[in-house]
Amino acid sequence: MLFRSRLLPDGLDVQVVLTGGDGPEDPALAGLVDRGLAGPPGRIRRLGRVPRRDYDGLLAHAEALVFPSTYEGFGLGAFDALARGVPVIAAGIGALAEVLGPQALLVDPHDPRAWAEHIAAVVSDPVHRSALAEASSRRAAWFSARRSAEGLAAAYRTAAGSPPGGPEPSSP
């Protein structure tokens, strides 16, 4: 666990804001925070689930979104940050790796040192953070309703026996 190891430097000016429902590590993290073992007092704020407007405001002021989830079907929370040009540090597994692509910093979810190194690099290097933000916006622009609809139509054509990009199947 990132905070148990105290891998984030004490001199690093960062506040970790946790949103969302309880995860499997939440009881352990809560105990560390409550006992002051997760770093300097006030470094971690646990907000739980927040209204959308508050979440949008948090993203607007974030230097990065850290997304350690290992069980996402798409990773909408991480994609929201990507779409706003917020650098994303995420678990490099499954759908997250596919959706976020190389524009996110993808990390072994079980390597706390790698998480801490990426967080420290993004927070302490504005040039690196800016390059990641720009890449994030470009990646998010790749996703569009039109592209999704075209892909879905191609899948339907294939399922109906028409070649991809071929004529639409005739109506019954």
Rosetta blueprint (number, residue, H / E / L):
1 M L
2 L L
3 F L
4 R L
5 S L
6 R L
7 L L
8 L L
9 P L
10 D L
11 G L
12 L L
13 D L
14 V L
15 Q L
16 V E
17 V E
18 L E
19 T E
20 G L
21 G L
22 D L
23 G L
24 P L
25 E L
26 D H
27 P H
28 A H
29 L H
30 A H
31 G H
32 L H
33 V H
34 D H
35 R L
36 G L
37 L L
38 A L
39 G L
40 P L
41 P L
42 G L
43 R L
44 I E
45 R E
46 R E
47 L E
48 G E
49 R L
50 V L
51 P L
52 R H
53 R H
54 D H
55 Y H
56 D H
57 G H
58 L H
59 L H
60 A H
61 H H
62 A L
63 E L
64 A L
65 L E
66 V E
67 F E
68 P L
69 S L
70 T L
71 Y L
72 E L
73 G L
74 F L
75 G L
76 L H
77 G H
78 A H
79 F H
80 D H
81 A H
82 L H
83 A H
84 R L
85 G L
86 V L
87 P L
88 V E
89 I E
90 A E
91 A E
92 G L
93 I L
94 G H
95 A H
96 L H
97 A H
98 E H
99 V H
100 L H
101 G H
102 P H
103 Q H
104 A L
105 L E
106 L E
107 V E
108 D L
109 P L
110 H L
111 D L
112 P H
113 R H
114 A H
115 W H
116 A H
117 E H
118 H H
119 I H
120 A H
121 A H
122 V H
123 V H
124 S H
125 D L
126 P H
127 V H
128 H H
129 R H
130 S H
131 A H
132 L H
133 A H
134 E H
135 A H
136 S H
137 S H
138 R H
139 R H
140 A H
141 A H
142 W H
143 F L
144 S L
145 A H
146 R H
147 R H
148 S H
149 A H
150 E H
151 G H
152 L H
153 A H
154 A H
155 A H
156 Y H
157 R H
158 T H
159 A H
160 A L
161 G L
162 S L
163 P L
164 P L
165 G L
166 G L
167 P L
168 E L
169 P L
170 S L
171 S L
172 P L
